[in-house]
Amino acid sequence: MPGDIWDGLIDAINSRQAADLAKVLDPDVHIDVYGVDQQRDVVVRNVSGHSQAFEWLDRSPQATVFERAEAPNDDPLQARYRVKVLYFEGGGSWQGELAEDGRLRRLDHRPDDLADIYRAAPPTEQTPEDQADTSA
């Protein structure tokens, strides 16, 4: 069931266990990681196979938590995610392709633009641009 693949992926990412990731990713998985802002349509990293996928995901700080951003949509092979780490909240979208056994064979990881995240920040929170402004 494709809807379960996203919940399984989120659980595996949050567990930070290679064995959990292997349950949802095909051994020959290929992940295209897209950039943000001016590089939103540019693949900035290619990840192939379980070990590279785990290394890529393990780069996130220990406090990183992924969750489903919204209910499943009409396309069960697409999902929105939200990510939280310390004082940062962001999100993005995933598009997948399944292998015959139901695991993800291909994944496009497209983070939301950072400018959109900072524009949406409550006015009481400073953005990195505000923190860098020393003219006040």
Helices and strands as residue ranges (DSSP letters): H 2-15, H 18-24, E 25-34, G 37-39, E 43-48, H 49-58, E 65-68, E 78-85, E 88-98, E 104-111, H 114-119, H 128-132
